Amino acid sequence: MPLQRIPDAKSDIPRDQVFEKFRIERPGKIVFVGHHLSMAKSQRCLIRTMSLYGAELDVSPHVIVPPNFFLEILGIHDDIGCTLIRREAEKLTVGFNMLLDPEFLHHVVRLSFETSH
């Protein structure tokens, strides 16, 4: 008897929509990658939501955002490698180059909650 392939219910969902999103509303910086990975230029942004896979950011609609950059979260001293998935005016959807550690995401969400209350 041959094995049947059971379709995955999440296979048709874009990867940035599979993971649970957490609202953090935290300021951040988009750090542009320069020649030889130098990070000389940055642009402020607002991080609206984050998941293990990516984030939704708000930036000025006039800012040109490269396809790859680092995201720095205010108050956290780690840079996260990102790839631009789509842009709709000032709203950016980005994917992280590696899935976040769940403990790191928990720390960011907890920090956001503590500063808002």
ABEGO torsion letter per residue (X at the ends): XBBBBBBBAAAABBAAAABBBBBAGBBBBBBBBBBGGBBABBBBBBBABBBAABBBBBBBAABBBBABBBBBBBGBABBBBBBBABBBEABBBBBBABBBBAAAAAAAAAAAAAAAX
